[in-house]
Each structure stands twice: as C-alpha cells, then as structure tokens.
Amino acid sequence: MGSVDMSRTWRVYSRKWSRGMSILGILSSERSLALAQNGTMALQWFYRMEADGVRPDAVTLICVLCACAHAGFVDIGRKIFNLIVQGEYGFQPGIKHYGCMVDLLSRSGHLDDAFSVVETMPSQPSAVIWGLLLWGCKAHGDSRLSEHVMKRLVELEPENASYYVLLSNLYAETGRWQEAEVILQWIKKNGLKKDDAGWSLRMLGDRLLSLKFDSPKLMLPIEGSFVR
C-alpha cells in the first residue's frame, strides 16, 4: 500500500467543505483515517471548522484526539479533552473519547495521568481501555503499574486465560519466579495450555481473545487472595 498524499487529502476535504458536505460525511469518507493519523492536518481542519462557527460533533472530536495521540500533541489533546468534560461542545465524553485520551497519555509516557483518567471514568473501564494503559506501561518499562493493570484485567474478565499468562510473564521478567510458577501451575491444573491463551496487545484493539469455559467459575490465588 503506498503512502497517502496528505496535501491531496486536504484539497479533497476542502472541496467537500466548500460544497457544504456535513462534518460527519467528511469524516466518514475514505480518507478520514489518514486525516486522523496526521496530527497537524487534523488540527488545521479542526480549527478551520471552529473559525467558521461550526461546533464539532462527537465523531469529529474522536478524530482530533486520535490525531493528537498519533502526533504526540499532549498539551493540545489535554485541552480539547478538558473542554469536552466541561461541556464546551454540548455533550460529555464517551468511552471512545476516554480511550483516545488514555492512548495519548500512555504513548507519551504520562502513565500516572493516564491511570487517573481511567479511574475517573463515569462508567466501568473496558478491557480495551485497560489494555491501552498496559501497552504504554510495557512500552515505557513500568512494571509496577503493569502489574496493577493486569490484575484489574483479571478482575474484569476472570475467565480469560490470556491475562494470567501475561501476569505470569511479568513476574518471571521481574525475577518473581515463585509467583510466576503458582500461576503456571494453576493454568496446568485447570487443563489450559499456554498456547490457548496466545495474546498480544495489538489484539486488544479488536476486543482481545475472549475464552469461555464450561466448568464452574475458576479461582486463582494472587498474593494470598483469590480472584473470582
């Protein structure tokens, strides 16, 4: 696949705008992803809409926050997200807005801030949201927060064997061999194979691998307690 000519993309969008095409129509066109992945151009488009008195809708702001995440525009992303929270655009942020913000902060290494965003979500964070934070933790070598996030994933989806394998791997990587062995023995005892729990962070964006078991609800000891 060849690279996208962003200058041509801008000209296409400008023509559509001049013909009065709606914001949603423009964003749903075939080049909206390319625009979202080009931070400077996405912000130019965003500021042009605001200058013309057009209030951006929820989809527009998802696109802009996504662009900020890809380009590393942390301060601008924070400002836009805070305006959404304050009701500046007439609605409260949805899970995709929160996801973009967690992605932005995690990519840029602001892991504590990303964690705070997750913790202050009005609804329960999904596995995808936690996974975005976990991606950042692994990318920036934060094993402490990685462990916490993995445990939250275990609590959220206790029958997903993938999370136990991740947690065991983390313990092994940090020299906590006994704890890693406890988890591996539990997986073996319950008839699971590590290959069955094959998992990658990239898969999380597509809603992970969700394993269902016909057996009674499983229990795994973690630091002296049980995850049910």
N, C-alpha and C positions, 0 to 999 in steps of 0.2 A: 504494500500500500504506500503510495507516495505521500510526501508531506503536504499539508494543507496550505494553500496560498492565503494567508490571513488578510492581505490587502484586498484580494478579490472578495473574500468573505465580507469585509467591511463595505465594499461597494454594493454587493448584493443586498445586504441589510439596509443600507441607506436608500436604495431604490424602493425596497418594500415599505420602508418607513414613509417615504415621500408619497407612496400610493395609498397611505392610510391603513396599512395592514396592522392588525392588533398586535400587542406585545406578545400575547400567548401564541399567536400564529407565527410570529417571527421565531420565538424560542423553540417551537415545536418543529421548525424546519430542519432540513437535513444537516445543517452546519452549526446547530446550536451547541453541540458538544465541543466542537473546535473553538467556538467563542468562549465557552466556559473554561477551557483549558488555557486560554491566553488572557492572563490577568490584566494587562494594560489595555487591550482592546475591549474586554468586557466592561472595565470601569469607564472607558470612554463612552461606550454605548449607554451605560447606566446614567452617567452624569448628563449625557445629552437628553435622555428622557426626562430627567428631573428638571433640566433647564427649560424644556418645552412644556412644563407643567403637568406631566403625566406621572401619576402615582404608581410606582412599581407594585406588581401583584406578588403573591407568594412564590410563584414559579420563577419570576424574574430574580427575586432575591436569593433563591436557592442557587440559581445560575451564577450570580455575582459572588456569593460566599464560596462556591466551589472554585471559581476562578481565583479568588484570594488565597484559597488553600493551595492550589497548584503553583501559584506565583510566590507564595510566602509573604503576602501582604498582611502581616499580623495586625498591625495597628488599624488599618482600614477595615479589615474584617471585624475586629472587635467593635469598632464604632458603628458599623452597619448593624451588627447583631444586637448591640445595646439599644439602638433606635427601634428595632423590631420589638424587643422586650418592653420598651417604654410605650409602645402603641403608636409610634410615629406613622406607621403605614396602615393603620386601621385593623390590624389583626395581631394575634400572639404567635410566636414561633411554633412551628410544628416539629415533629421528630426529625424531618429532613434538614431543617434549619439547625437544630441542635447537632445533628450528625456532621454537617459541614463545619460547624464551629469546633467540635471535638477533633475533627480531622485536621483543621487548620492549626490548632494549638499543639496537637500531638506531633504533626510533621515538623513543626518549628522548634520542638523541644520544650515547650511550655507545658510540661506534663501535669504539674500540680494545678495549674489553671484549667487544663482540660478535665482533670478529675473533678474540680469544683463545678464545672459546667454540667457534667454527668450527674453529680449529686444533687444539683438544684433543679433538675428536670421535673416538671409538674406530674409526669407520668413515669411509670417504671421504665428504666432504660432497657432497650432490647439487647440481644446478644450482638447485633451488628454495632451498636453504639459502644459497648464494652470492647468489642474487637478492634475498633478504630483506635481506642486508647491503648490497647495491648500492642498493636502494631507500632505505635510511637514509643512505647516502653522498650520494646525489643530493639528498635532502630537506634535508640539513644542509650541503651545499656542500663536501664533502670530495673534491676531485678527485684527490688523491694516492692515497687508499685506493680510490677508484672505479677508477682505472687498474689497480691491483693485482688487484682483484676481477674486472674484465673479462678480464684476462689469464688468471686461473685458470679462468674460464668457457671461454675459448678452448682451454685445455689439456684441460679436461674433455670438451668437445664440439667438436672441431676442425672438424667438417663443418657446424656450424650457422652460417650466414652472418650471422645476426642479431647475434652478438657482435662481429663485425668492424665492422659498421655502427655499433654503439654505441661501439666504441673509436675509430673514425674521427671520430665526432661529438664525443667528449670531446677529442680532440686539436685539432679545429677550435675548440671553445669556449675552449680554453686557449691559443690562438694558435700551436699547433704544426702549422702548415699543411703543412709538408713530410711529416711523418709521417702526417698525415691523407690526403694525396694518394697516398702509397705504398699505403695500404690500399685506397683507392678504385680505383686503377689495377689492383690485384690482383683486386678484385671484377670489374672490367670485363674483364680478361684472361681470366678463367675463365668468362665468359659469364653472370655473375649480374647481376640487376637489383636495385637498392636496394629496389624495391617488393616483390620476392620475399622480402626479409628484413624485411618490416614487423614490428615488435616493440614491445611495451610491457611495462612492469614488471608491470602487472596480469595479463598473460597468463602470467607466470611461475608464478603460483599454480596455474594449470591445466596446468602442465608445459610451458610455453612453446610455441614453434613449432619442431619438430624437422625440419630439412631433411636429406634423404638424397641423395647423389649417386652416379651410376653410374660416374663417372670415377675414376681412381686417386686415392689419398689426396692431398689438396691440401696445399700448403705456403705459408705466408705469412711474409715477413720482418717481425720486430718488434724494433726496436732492435738490428739487426745479427745476430739469430739467426733460426732458423726454428721455427715451431710445426708439429709434425707430427700 
